[in-house]
Amino acid sequence: MAANSETASQEVDQNLVEAVKAGNIEEVRELLERGADVHFQVEGGWMPLHLAAQAEKEDIVHLLLEKGAEPCARKNNGATPFIVAAIKGNVSLLKYFLSKGSDINEQDNNGFTALMEAASYGRKEALEFLYRQGADVNLRRETSEEKTKLGQGGATALMDAAERGHLHIVKILLDQMGADVNVRDNMHRNALIRTFRKPTVENAESIAGFLLDHHIDVNVRDESGKTPLILAVEQKQLSLVQKLLERNGTDVNDTDKEGKTALLVAVEKQFKDIVCLLCEKGAKTDCGNLIAIANRLYDTDLADLLRRYGARENVHCPTTDWRPNSKKWGEQLKHLNRIYRPMIGKLKIFTEKEYKIADTSEGGVYLGFFDGLETAVKIFRDDSERAEKEIDCILECRENRHLVKLYGTEINNNCRYVCLSLCERNLEEHLKNHRDADVESTKGILKSLFKAVHELHQFGFVHQDLHPKNILIDSKDEVCLADFDKSCRFANDQTLVHGDLRALGRLVQYVVTKGEDPFVEKGAAREPQELAGLAEIPDHMETLDLIQTLLSPGVTSQTQLSDILYHPFFWPCNMRYRFLRDVGNESDIKTRNTENKTLEKLNRNPSKSYSKWTSKIDKYVMTEMNHFYKKKKNPYQDTVTDLLKFIRNIGEHIDEKVNAQMKETIGDPAQYFQKTFPELVMHVYKNIQNTEFMKHIPNAQNSLLDN
């Protein structure tokens, strides 16, 4: 019985839909009285109110709303009855829905507003009404994050009208409503490009001409990289080609993603009038084997025409077996090498997103070839002070082995192209891909970075913008310092040097935690003691001290990288062991000379880890080492200097045959003492500063800088 009741109810609901479509208001009223669902949905989420708006049945719209229909109900695609009314161009319904709470700029799931739909369908009266009611004429379509990533959305009412061929709407939008002619969608296309999407649409050529009269940007591309000029040639619109060529900024030799110029396209399509026009306007005839193309088409007249404009037979094309040096950018470089691009001096470049390496404050970094070399091309305005700083610093410091190399510069169309050595990744990317890298390789990165900054300072420059994205790794895994557009000469101003040192301190934090503390996002580094997991980092005492030294260099301390490069953080384990042995070999330590003030400093305030060090040594080893002093009854004492003496003696005698069992127990002495007394090296290092024992601190003679 219940099933029959449900079936009857669905039949009533379906009859309501049919009655609305037929415009039978009496039947609609009767069905509603019988309990028909005013929000019943058919395929696509259409409800009776949407259908009534589509059928422009105003009396039924009023009735449905009286019976409780939701005025702003949405279909599956998010469209409201208000938007449906705009598609139909019904001003009366638009006015009525606004009175019932519709938002003048409400959007469906794809970002369409009522104004956009009115423009798209050529509804002049509806467009003008919506504009008078405050509709945003320049609103861009908002869509989902996923669709935005795919380049969908972002279009405006002007783009819709242009694409659908509504010249009268385009004129109203531009001349009466102040539409922005140069807005771009999420694929960076403007209204001019979208006009060419449907070349068979009536008025396409007139609309394109009108947009050009309103100074629309001609330096745009469609998704295939085609410029308005190339698209006009493809569609054989001679007058539009002429108009584009008369516009300042139109590059007659620009190419699409496949390296085809407007001239090459015209030759392929045998548009002789356009070929002649392009050549007259300076089109280069070396953009491909143009004569060979004409010959394949058996078009001798076209071949003769091309010869008159300087085209040559058998124009050289890049070999297909060329292999780039870069692994990361290999595919893009192979494609760029293969296609034709007009040269800018010695530079071949294509400023499209697939060749983009990074964003900058002025123009981005792109792949390119400078004099045949793979290069990263940083683009500036031609009058850019940042470009001057970058070039000046790199040229002055060109002997610095750890800086990116400058291959050369070119200027074209108010842009300066700074061509630099191409690297594979920045430090941020490197750490993300090498989270399991060993400690020594991590320190190797920092050592190279410190050398780079040290040499920069030696040349009299400070960087002033040290962060992970400005530290690059090349194809040989070498560190290269980059981005010098904020650099300057520091003369005697040590505060500028200290700025670089503090940045290095933050970078040490960043690297030793494998990118877990990205200071560039927080604006400032946390105090080293607060770093999560620092205690678990190998050699954490050396790390902590280095960070503290860098973060607080002090204006009067004259902290220099030439000193910091010899910090124990950079010492390998065997060097630390050698350092302790050398200090322990001092005669005053071996004889326990109480008159020596350095011994007093070393023995003051020992850490808990070695204040009772004799109890931490393996008992067998301790007994054997004390055996030597048995007759003198003068065993090792729990002092730091005796520990150093102990380490020295172990080093001197561990390899003797008589001590084989001791060696087997200890293993590698360097590793054993590092693990047993992790704070000892830093304690000794800090307490022998400015004493006679400083001679044991590794320095340039140890070739530390060259390791």
C-alpha positions as CSV (number, residue, x, y, z in Angstrom):
1,M,0.0,0.0,0.0
2,A,2.9,2.4,0.9
3,A,4.6,1.6,-2.4
4,N,1.4,2.6,-4.3
5,S,1.2,5.8,-2.3
6,E,4.8,6.7,-3.1
7,T,4.3,6.0,-6.8
8,A,1.2,8.2,-6.9
9,S,3.2,11.0,-5.2
10,Q,6.0,10.8,-7.8
11,E,3.4,10.9,-10.5
12,V,1.9,14.1,-9.1
13,D,5.5,15.7,-8.9
14,Q,6.2,14.7,-12.5
15,N,2.9,16.1,-13.6
16,L,3.8,19.4,-11.9
17,V,7.0,19.6,-14.0
18,E,5.2,18.9,-17.2
19,A,2.5,21.5,-16.3
20,V,5.2,24.1,-15.7
21,K,6.9,23.4,-19.0
22,A,3.5,23.6,-20.8
23,G,2.7,26.9,-19.0
24,N,-0.6,25.6,-17.6
25,I,-1.0,27.7,-14.5
26,E,-4.4,26.2,-13.5
27,E,-3.0,22.6,-13.6
28,V,0.1,23.8,-11.7
29,R,-2.2,25.3,-9.0
30,E,-4.3,22.1,-8.8
31,L,-1.2,19.9,-8.5
32,L,0.3,22.1,-5.8
33,E,-3.0,21.8,-3.9
34,R,-2.8,18.0,-4.2
35,G,0.6,18.1,-2.5
36,A,3.1,18.2,-5.4
37,D,6.6,19.0,-4.2
38,V,7.5,22.5,-5.2
39,H,11.2,21.5,-5.0
40,F,10.9,18.3,-7.0
41,Q,14.0,17.8,-9.1
42,V,14.4,16.3,-12.5
43,E,17.7,15.5,-14.3
44,G,20.4,18.1,-13.7
45,G,18.7,19.3,-10.6
46,W,16.1,21.4,-12.4
47,M,13.2,22.4,-10.1
48,P,9.8,23.8,-11.2
49,L,11.0,27.4,-10.5
50,H,14.0,27.0,-12.8
51,L,11.7,25.6,-15.5
52,A,9.2,28.4,-15.1
53,A,12.0,31.0,-15.4
54,Q,13.4,29.2,-18.5
55,A,9.9,29.2,-20.0
56,E,9.5,32.9,-19.0
57,K,6.1,32.1,-17.3
58,E,6.0,34.9,-14.9
59,D,2.6,34.0,-13.4
60,I,3.8,30.5,-12.6
61,V,7.0,31.9,-11.1
62,H,4.9,34.1,-8.8
63,L,2.6,31.2,-7.9
64,L,5.5,28.8,-7.1
65,L,7.1,31.4,-4.8
66,E,3.8,32.0,-3.1
67,K,3.7,28.2,-2.4
68,G,7.0,28.2,-0.8
69,A,9.5,27.7,-3.6
70,E,13.1,28.8,-2.6
71,P,13.8,31.8,-4.8
72,C,17.6,31.2,-4.8
73,A,17.5,27.4,-5.2
74,R,20.4,25.9,-7.2
75,K,20.5,23.3,-9.9
76,N,23.3,20.7,-9.9
77,N,25.6,23.2,-11.6
78,G,24.8,25.9,-9.1
79,A,22.6,28.0,-11.4
80,T,19.8,29.9,-9.7
81,P,16.4,31.0,-11.3
82,F,17.9,34.5,-11.4
83,I,20.8,33.3,-13.6
84,V,18.4,31.3,-15.8
85,A,16.3,34.5,-16.3
86,A,19.4,36.3,-17.4
87,I,20.1,33.6,-20.1
88,K,16.6,34.3,-21.4
89,G,17.1,38.0,-21.1
90,N,13.8,38.5,-19.1
91,V,14.2,41.8,-17.3
92,S,10.9,41.5,-15.5
93,L,11.9,38.2,-13.9
94,L,15.4,39.5,-13.1
95,K,13.8,42.5,-11.3
96,Y,11.4,40.1,-9.4
97,F,14.1,37.7,-8.3
98,L,16.2,40.6,-7.0
99,S,13.2,41.6,-4.9
100,K,13.1,38.1,-3.5
101,G,16.7,38.1,-2.3
102,S,18.9,37.2,-5.3
103,D,22.4,38.6,-5.3
104,I,23.3,40.7,-8.3
105,N,26.7,39.0,-8.6
106,E,25.8,35.5,-7.5
107,Q,27.7,32.8,-9.4
108,D,27.0,29.2,-10.3
109,N,29.5,26.4,-9.7
110,N,31.5,27.4,-12.8
111,G,31.6,31.1,-11.8
112,F,29.0,32.4,-14.3
113,T,27.0,35.4,-13.1
114,A,23.8,36.7,-14.6
115,L,25.7,39.5,-16.3
116,M,28.1,37.0,-17.9
117,E,25.2,34.9,-19.2
118,A,23.4,38.0,-20.6
119,A,26.6,39.0,-22.4
120,S,27.2,35.4,-23.7
121,Y,23.6,35.1,-25.1
122,G,23.6,38.7,-26.5
123,R,20.7,39.9,-24.2
124,K,21.2,43.7,-24.5
125,E,18.3,44.8,-22.3
126,A,19.1,42.3,-19.5
127,L,22.7,43.3,-19.7
128,E,21.9,47.0,-19.3
129,F,19.4,46.3,-16.5
130,L,21.9,44.2,-14.5
131,Y,24.6,46.9,-15.0
132,R,22.3,49.6,-13.6
133,Q,21.6,47.4,-10.6
134,G,25.3,47.3,-9.8
135,A,26.5,44.1,-11.4
136,D,30.3,43.9,-11.6
137,V,31.2,44.2,-15.2
138,N,34.8,43.1,-14.6
139,L,34.1,40.2,-12.3
140,R,36.2,37.1,-13.3
141,R,34.7,33.7,-13.1
142,E,35.6,31.9,-9.9
143,T,35.7,28.1,-9.9
144,S,37.0,25.3,-7.9
145,E,40.7,25.1,-6.9
146,E,41.1,21.9,-9.0
147,K,39.6,23.6,-12.1
148,T,41.7,26.7,-11.5
149,K,44.9,24.6,-11.4
150,L,43.8,23.3,-14.8
151,G,43.5,26.8,-16.1
152,Q,39.7,26.9,-16.2
153,G,37.8,30.0,-15.1
154,G,38.8,33.6,-14.8
155,A,36.9,34.8,-17.9
156,T,34.7,38.0,-17.9
157,A,31.5,39.1,-19.6
158,L,33.6,40.8,-22.3
159,M,35.4,37.6,-23.2
160,D,32.1,35.7,-23.3
161,A,30.5,38.3,-25.7
162,A,33.6,38.4,-27.9
163,E,33.8,34.6,-28.1
164,R,30.1,34.3,-29.0
165,G,30.3,37.0,-31.7
166,H,28.1,39.6,-30.1
167,L,29.6,42.8,-31.5
168,H,26.8,45.0,-30.1
169,I,27.4,43.6,-26.6
170,V,31.2,44.1,-26.9
171,K,30.6,47.7,-27.9
172,I,28.3,48.4,-24.9
173,L,30.6,46.7,-22.4
174,L,33.6,48.8,-23.6
175,D,32.0,52.1,-24.5
176,Q,29.3,52.4,-21.9
177,M,30.2,50.1,-19.0
178,G,33.9,50.6,-18.7
179,A,34.9,46.9,-19.1
180,D,38.6,46.3,-18.8
181,V,39.8,45.2,-22.2
182,N,43.0,43.6,-20.9
183,V,41.7,41.3,-18.2
184,R,43.0,37.7,-18.7
185,D,41.4,34.4,-17.8
186,N,43.2,31.6,-15.9
187,M,45.0,30.5,-19.1
188,H,46.2,34.1,-19.5
189,R,44.0,34.7,-22.6
190,N,42.3,38.0,-23.1
191,A,39.1,38.9,-25.1
192,L,41.1,39.1,-28.4
193,I,42.4,35.5,-28.1
194,R,39.0,34.2,-27.1
195,T,37.5,35.9,-30.2
196,F,39.7,33.7,-32.3
197,R,38.5,30.5,-30.6
198,K,35.5,30.2,-32.9
199,P,36.6,31.6,-36.2
200,T,33.3,30.7,-37.9
201,V,31.3,32.9,-35.5
202,E,29.8,35.9,-37.2
203,N,31.5,39.3,-36.5
204,A,34.7,37.7,-35.3
205,E,36.9,39.9,-37.5
206,S,34.9,43.0,-36.6
207,I,35.1,42.2,-32.9
208,A,38.9,41.7,-33.1
209,G,39.3,45.0,-34.9
210,F,37.1,46.8,-32.4
211,L,39.2,45.3,-29.5
212,L,42.4,46.5,-31.3
213,D,40.9,50.0,-31.6
214,H,40.5,49.9,-27.8
215,H,44.2,49.1,-27.4
216,I,43.9,45.5,-26.3
217,D,47.2,43.8,-25.5
218,V,48.6,41.9,-28.5
219,N,51.3,40.2,-26.5
220,V,49.1,37.3,-25.4
221,R,48.9,33.7,-26.4
222,D,46.3,30.9,-26.5
223,E,46.9,27.5,-24.9
224,S,49.0,26.5,-27.9
225,G,51.2,29.5,-27.6
226,K,49.7,31.2,-30.7
227,T,49.7,35.0,-30.8
228,P,46.8,37.0,-32.2
229,L,48.9,37.5,-35.4
230,I,49.4,33.8,-35.9
231,L,45.7,33.2,-35.3
232,A,44.7,35.9,-37.7
233,V,46.9,34.3,-40.4
234,E,45.5,30.9,-39.7
235,Q,42.0,32.3,-40.4
236,K,43.2,34.2,-43.5
237,Q,42.0,37.5,-42.2
238,L,44.2,39.8,-44.3
239,S,42.7,43.1,-43.0
240,L,43.1,42.0,-39.4
241,V,46.7,40.9,-40.1
242,Q,47.3,44.4,-41.5
243,K,45.8,46.0,-38.4
244,L,47.8,43.8,-36.0
245,L,51.0,44.7,-37.8
246,E,50.3,48.4,-37.5
247,R,50.0,48.0,-33.7
248,N,53.1,48.8,-31.6
249,G,54.2,45.8,-29.8
250,T,53.2,43.2,-32.4
251,D,56.2,40.9,-32.9
252,V,56.0,39.7,-36.5
253,N,58.6,37.0,-35.7
254,D,57.1,35.6,-32.6
255,T,56.3,31.9,-32.5
256,D,53.9,29.4,-31.1
257,K,54.9,26.5,-28.8
258,E,56.0,24.5,-31.9
259,G,58.3,27.3,-33.1
260,K,56.0,28.3,-36.0
261,T,56.0,32.0,-36.9
262,A,53.1,33.8,-38.7
263,L,55.1,33.6,-41.9
264,L,55.7,29.9,-41.7
265,V,51.9,29.3,-41.1
266,A,51.1,31.6,-44.1
267,V,53.5,29.6,-46.3
268,E,52.0,26.3,-45.2
269,K,48.5,27.5,-46.0
270,Q,49.7,29.2,-49.3
271,F,48.2,32.6,-48.3
272,K,50.4,34.5,-50.7
273,D,48.9,38.0,-50.0
274,I,49.6,37.5,-46.3
275,V,53.1,36.1,-47.0
276,C,53.9,39.3,-49.0
277,L,52.5,41.5,-46.3
278,L,54.4,39.8,-43.5
279,C,57.7,39.9,-45.4
280,E,57.1,43.6,-46.1
281,K,56.8,44.1,-42.4
282,G,60.1,42.5,-41.6
283,A,59.2,38.8,-41.1
284,K,62.4,36.7,-41.0
285,T,62.7,34.1,-43.7
286,D,65.0,31.8,-41.8
287,C,62.2,30.6,-39.6
288,G,62.1,27.2,-41.3
289,N,62.6,25.5,-44.7
290,L,60.0,27.8,-46.4
291,I,61.1,27.2,-50.0
292,A,61.1,23.4,-49.4
293,I,57.5,23.7,-48.1
294,A,56.5,25.7,-51.1
295,N,58.1,23.1,-53.4
296,R,56.3,20.3,-51.7
297,L,53.1,22.1,-52.4
298,Y,54.1,22.5,-56.0
299,D,53.7,26.3,-55.6
300,T,56.5,27.8,-57.7
301,D,55.1,31.3,-57.5
302,L,55.2,31.1,-53.7
303,A,58.8,29.8,-53.8
304,D,59.8,32.6,-56.1
305,L,58.1,35.1,-53.8
306,L,60.0,33.8,-50.8
307,R,63.3,34.0,-52.7
308,R,62.7,37.7,-53.5
309,Y,62.5,38.3,-49.8
310,G,65.7,36.5,-49.0
311,A,64.6,33.0,-48.2
312,R,67.3,30.4,-48.7
313,E,67.2,26.8,-49.7
314,N,68.0,24.1,-47.1
315,V,67.8,26.2,-43.9
316,H,69.6,24.4,-41.1
317,C,67.4,22.7,-38.5
318,P,68.7,21.6,-35.1
319,T,69.7,18.0,-34.9
320,T,67.3,15.7,-33.2
321,D,69.9,13.8,-31.3
322,W,71.2,16.8,-29.3
323,R,71.4,16.0,-25.5
324,P,71.3,18.7,-22.8
325,N,73.5,18.7,-19.8
326,S,70.7,19.4,-17.4
327,K,68.7,16.4,-16.1
328,K,65.9,18.3,-14.5
329,W,65.3,20.7,-17.4
330,G,66.3,18.2,-20.2
331,E,62.9,17.8,-21.9
332,Q,62.2,21.6,-22.0
333,L,65.7,22.3,-23.3
334,K,65.4,19.7,-26.0
335,H,62.1,21.3,-27.2
336,L,63.5,24.8,-27.0
337,N,66.6,23.7,-29.0
338,R,64.4,22.1,-31.7
339,I,61.9,24.9,-32.3
340,Y,62.6,28.2,-34.1
341,R,62.8,31.3,-32.0
342,P,63.9,34.8,-33.1
343,M,67.3,35.5,-31.5
344,I,67.8,38.4,-29.1
345,G,71.5,38.9,-29.8
346,K,73.1,35.7,-28.7
347,L,70.1,34.6,-26.7
348,K,67.4,32.1,-27.6
349,I,64.5,32.3,-25.1
350,F,60.7,31.6,-25.0
351,T,59.0,33.3,-22.0
352,E,56.2,30.7,-21.7
353,K,55.3,28.9,-18.4
354,E,56.7,25.5,-19.5
355,Y,60.2,27.2,-19.7
356,K,59.8,29.1,-16.4
357,I,62.2,28.2,-13.6
358,A,61.1,30.7,-10.9
359,D,59.2,33.9,-10.2
360,T,60.9,37.1,-9.4
361,S,59.8,40.6,-8.3
362,E,60.3,41.9,-11.8
363,G,60.0,39.3,-14.6
364,G,60.8,35.7,-13.7
365,V,63.6,33.3,-14.5
366,Y,63.4,31.2,-17.8
367,L,65.4,28.5,-19.6
368,G,67.3,29.7,-22.6
369,F,70.5,29.3,-24.7
370,F,73.1,32.0,-24.6
371,D,75.7,31.5,-27.4
372,G,74.7,27.9,-27.4
373,L,75.1,27.4,-23.6
374,E,72.2,26.2,-21.5
375,T,71.3,29.1,-19.3
376,A,68.9,30.5,-16.7
377,V,67.7,33.8,-17.9
378,K,66.7,36.4,-15.3
379,I,64.5,39.1,-16.7
380,F,64.5,42.7,-15.5
381,R,63.2,46.0,-16.8
382,D,66.0,47.6,-18.9
383,D,66.4,50.4,-16.4
384,S,66.2,48.2,-13.3
385,E,68.5,49.1,-10.4
386,R,68.3,45.4,-9.2
387,A,69.7,44.3,-12.6
388,E,72.6,46.7,-12.2
389,K,73.3,45.3,-8.6
390,E,73.2,41.7,-9.9
391,I,75.5,42.3,-12.8
392,D,77.9,44.5,-10.8
393,C,78.3,42.0,-8.0
394,I,78.7,38.9,-10.2
395,L,81.3,40.6,-12.4
396,E,83.3,41.9,-9.5
397,C,83.2,38.5,-7.8
398,R,83.6,36.4,-10.9
399,E,86.6,34.6,-9.4
400,N,84.3,33.2,-6.6
401,R,84.1,29.5,-7.3
402,H,80.7,29.2,-5.5
403,L,78.7,31.9,-7.3
404,V,76.5,31.4,-10.4
405,K,78.4,32.4,-13.5
406,L,77.3,35.3,-15.7
407,Y,77.4,34.4,-19.4
408,G,76.2,37.7,-20.8
409,T,73.3,40.1,-21.0
410,E,70.9,41.3,-23.8
411,I,68.4,44.1,-24.0
412,N,65.2,44.0,-26.1
413,N,61.7,45.6,-25.9
414,N,62.5,47.4,-22.6
415,C,63.7,44.2,-21.0
416,R,67.2,43.2,-19.8
417,Y,68.0,39.5,-20.0
418,V,70.7,38.4,-17.5
419,C,72.0,35.0,-18.6
420,L,73.4,32.9,-15.8
421,S,74.7,29.3,-15.3
422,L,71.8,26.8,-15.1
423,C,71.4,24.8,-11.9
424,E,69.1,21.9,-11.2
425,R,67.3,22.8,-8.0
426,N,67.4,25.2,-5.0
427,L,68.2,24.2,-1.4
428,E,64.6,23.9,-0.4
429,E,63.9,21.4,-3.2
430,H,67.2,19.6,-2.5
431,L,66.3,19.0,1.2
432,K,62.8,17.8,0.3
433,N,64.3,15.2,-2.0
434,H,67.2,14.2,0.3
435,R,65.7,13.8,3.7
436,D,67.7,10.7,4.4
437,A,71.0,12.3,3.4
438,D,73.9,11.6,5.9
439,V,75.2,14.3,8.2
440,E,78.5,14.8,6.3
441,S,76.7,15.6,3.0
442,T,74.5,18.1,4.9
443,K,77.6,19.8,6.4
444,G,79.2,19.8,2.9
445,I,76.3,21.9,1.6
446,L,76.8,24.4,4.5
447,K,80.6,24.4,4.1
448,S,80.2,25.3,0.4
449,L,77.7,28.0,1.3
450,F,79.9,29.5,4.0
451,K,82.8,29.5,1.5
452,A,80.6,31.3,-1.1
453,V,79.6,34.0,1.4
454,H,83.1,34.3,2.8
455,E,84.5,34.9,-0.7
456,L,81.7,37.4,-1.4
457,H,82.7,39.3,1.7
458,Q,86.4,39.2,0.6
459,F,85.4,41.0,-2.6
460,G,83.7,43.7,-0.5
461,F,80.1,42.7,-1.1
462,V,77.2,41.5,1.1
463,H,74.4,39.4,-0.2
464,Q,71.5,40.7,2.0
465,D,69.0,38.1,0.7
466,L,70.2,34.7,1.8
467,H,67.5,32.1,2.0
468,P,66.9,28.5,0.6
469,K,65.5,29.5,-2.7
470,N,68.6,31.6,-3.5
471,I,71.0,28.7,-2.9
472,L,71.2,26.5,-5.9
473,I,72.6,23.0,-6.6
474,D,74.1,22.4,-10.1
475,S,74.2,19.2,-12.2
476,K,77.5,18.2,-10.4
477,D,75.8,18.6,-6.9
478,E,77.9,21.7,-6.3
479,V,76.5,24.6,-4.3
480,C,76.1,27.9,-6.1
481,L,75.0,31.2,-4.5
482,A,72.5,33.2,-6.6
483,D,70.3,36.2,-6.7
484,F,72.4,39.3,-6.1
485,D,69.8,41.9,-6.9
486,K,69.9,43.2,-3.3
487,S,73.6,42.9,-2.9
488,C,75.8,45.9,-2.2
489,R,79.3,47.0,-1.2
490,F,79.6,47.1,2.6
491,A,82.9,49.2,2.9
492,N,83.5,49.3,6.6
493,D,79.9,48.8,7.7
494,Q,80.1,45.6,9.7
495,T,76.4,45.7,10.4
496,L,75.8,44.6,6.8
497,V,78.2,41.7,7.2
498,H,76.4,40.7,10.4
499,G,73.1,40.6,8.5
500,D,74.6,37.9,6.2
501,L,75.9,36.1,9.3
502,R,72.5,36.0,10.9
503,A,71.0,34.7,7.7
504,L,73.6,32.0,7.7
505,G,72.6,31.1,11.3
506,R,69.0,30.7,10.1
507,L,70.1,28.6,7.2
508,V,72.1,26.3,9.5
509,Q,68.9,25.8,11.5
510,Y,67.1,25.1,8.3
511,V,69.6,22.6,6.9
512,V,70.4,20.6,10.0
513,T,66.6,20.1,10.6
514,K,66.2,19.0,6.9
515,G,63.9,21.9,6.2
516,E,61.7,21.3,9.2
517,D,62.1,24.9,10.3
518,P,61.6,27.0,7.1
519,F,62.6,30.4,8.5
520,V,61.8,32.1,5.3
521,E,58.1,31.5,6.0
522,K,58.2,32.7,9.6
523,G,60.3,35.8,9.0
524,A,62.8,35.1,11.8
525,A,64.5,32.1,13.3
526,R,63.6,30.7,16.6
527,E,66.2,30.6,19.4
528,P,68.4,27.5,18.8
529,Q,67.4,26.0,22.2
530,E,63.8,26.0,21.0
531,L,64.5,24.0,17.9
532,A,62.5,20.8,17.9
533,G,64.7,17.7,17.8
534,L,68.0,19.6,18.0
535,A,69.3,17.3,20.7
536,E,68.9,14.4,18.4
537,I,71.0,16.0,15.7
538,P,74.5,14.5,15.6
539,D,77.1,16.9,17.0
540,H,74.3,19.1,18.4
541,M,76.6,21.0,20.8
542,E,78.7,22.2,17.9
543,T,75.6,23.0,15.9
544,L,74.0,24.9,18.8
545,D,77.2,27.0,19.3
546,L,77.6,27.8,15.6
547,I,74.0,29.0,15.4
548,Q,74.3,31.1,18.5
549,T,77.6,32.6,17.2
550,L,75.9,33.5,13.8
551,L,72.7,34.8,15.2
552,S,74.4,37.1,17.7
553,P,77.6,38.3,16.0
554,G,77.4,41.7,17.7
555,V,78.4,45.0,16.1
556,T,81.7,45.2,18.1
557,S,82.6,41.5,18.1
558,Q,84.0,41.7,14.5
559,T,82.8,38.2,13.9
560,Q,84.1,37.1,10.5
561,L,83.5,34.0,8.3
562,S,87.2,33.5,8.0
563,D,87.1,32.5,11.7
564,I,83.7,30.8,11.6
565,L,84.9,28.5,8.8
566,Y,87.2,26.8,11.3
567,H,84.4,26.2,13.8
568,P,84.2,22.6,15.2
569,F,80.9,22.2,13.5
570,F,82.8,21.7,10.2
571,W,85.4,19.4,11.7
572,P,85.1,15.7,10.8
573,C,85.2,13.2,13.7
574,N,88.9,12.3,13.2
575,M,89.8,16.0,13.2
576,R,88.0,16.6,16.5
577,Y,89.9,13.6,18.0
578,R,93.2,14.9,16.7
579,F,92.4,18.3,18.3
580,L,91.8,16.7,21.7
581,R,94.9,14.6,21.4
582,D,97.1,17.6,20.5
583,V,95.8,19.6,23.4
584,G,96.3,16.6,25.7
585,N,99.9,16.4,24.5
586,E,100.8,19.8,26.1
587,S,103.5,19.2,28.7
588,D,101.6,21.3,31.3
589,I,98.6,19.0,31.0
590,K,100.7,15.8,31.1
591,T,102.5,17.1,34.3
592,R,99.4,18.7,35.8
593,N,101.1,22.1,36.1
594,T,98.8,24.0,38.6
595,E,100.5,27.3,37.7
596,N,99.1,27.2,34.2
597,K,95.9,29.4,34.0
598,T,94.6,27.6,30.8
599,L,94.5,24.4,32.8
600,E,92.5,26.2,35.4
601,K,90.0,27.4,32.8
602,L,89.7,24.0,31.3
603,N,88.9,22.4,34.6
604,R,86.4,25.0,35.6
605,N,82.6,24.1,35.5
606,P,82.9,20.8,33.7
607,S,79.7,19.4,32.2
608,K,77.9,16.5,33.9
609,S,78.8,14.3,31.0
610,Y,82.5,14.4,31.9
611,S,82.7,15.7,35.5
612,K,83.1,12.1,36.6
613,W,84.6,10.8,33.4
614,T,86.6,7.9,34.8
615,S,83.3,6.1,35.6
616,K,82.1,6.4,32.0
617,I,85.2,4.7,30.5
618,D,85.0,0.9,30.0
619,K,86.2,-0.6,33.3
620,Y,88.8,-2.9,31.6
621,V,90.2,0.0,29.6
622,M,90.3,2.3,32.6
623,T,92.1,-0.3,34.7
624,E,94.7,-1.0,31.9
625,M,95.3,2.7,31.5
626,N,95.8,3.3,35.2
627,H,98.1,0.3,35.4
628,F,100.9,2.5,34.0
629,Y,100.6,4.8,37.1
630,K,100.3,2.0,39.6
631,K,103.8,2.3,41.0
632,K,103.5,6.1,41.3
633,K,100.0,5.7,42.9
634,N,98.9,8.6,40.8
635,P,95.9,7.4,38.7
636,Y,93.8,9.5,36.4
637,Q,91.6,12.1,38.1
638,D,88.2,13.3,37.2
639,T,89.4,16.6,35.7
640,V,89.0,17.7,32.1
641,T,92.8,18.0,31.6
642,D,93.3,14.5,32.8
643,L,90.6,13.3,30.3
644,L,92.6,15.1,27.6
645,K,95.8,13.4,28.8
646,F,93.9,10.1,28.8
647,I,92.7,10.7,25.2
648,R,96.3,11.6,24.2
649,N,97.7,8.4,25.7
650,I,95.1,6.2,24.2
651,G,95.9,7.6,20.8
652,E,99.6,7.0,21.3
653,H,99.4,3.4,22.5
654,I,96.1,1.9,21.2
655,D,97.8,0.3,18.1
656,E,100.5,-1.5,20.2
657,K,100.1,-5.3,20.2
658,V,99.9,-5.4,24.0
659,N,96.7,-3.2,23.8
660,A,94.9,-5.4,21.2
661,Q,92.1,-6.2,23.6
662,M,91.7,-2.6,24.6
663,K,91.4,-1.6,20.9
664,E,88.8,-4.3,20.3
665,T,86.8,-3.0,23.3
666,I,87.0,0.7,22.2
667,G,86.9,0.3,18.4
668,D,87.6,3.5,16.6
669,P,88.9,5.9,19.4
670,A,87.6,9.0,17.5
671,Q,84.0,7.6,17.4
672,Y,84.3,6.3,21.0
673,F,85.2,9.6,22.6
674,Q,82.8,11.6,20.4
675,K,79.9,9.4,21.6
676,T,81.0,9.1,25.2
677,F,81.8,12.8,25.7
678,P,79.8,14.7,23.1
679,E,80.3,18.1,24.8
680,L,84.0,17.9,25.3
681,V,85.2,19.4,22.0
682,M,83.2,22.5,22.4
683,H,84.3,22.9,26.0
684,V,88.0,22.7,25.1
685,Y,87.5,24.9,22.0
686,K,85.8,27.7,23.9
687,N,88.2,27.6,26.8
688,I,91.5,27.8,24.9
689,Q,90.4,30.9,22.9
690,N,93.1,33.6,23.2
691,T,95.5,31.2,25.0
692,E,98.7,29.6,24.1
693,F,96.8,26.4,23.2
694,M,95.0,28.1,20.3
695,K,97.7,26.8,18.0
696,H,95.9,23.4,18.1
697,I,92.7,24.8,16.5
698,P,92.6,23.6,12.9
699,N,93.2,26.4,10.5
700,A,94.0,27.1,6.8
701,Q,97.2,24.9,7.2
702,N,94.8,22.0,7.8
703,S,93.3,22.6,4.3
704,L,89.9,22.9,5.9
705,L,88.8,25.5,3.3
706,D,89.7,23.2,0.4
707,N,88.0,20.1,1.7
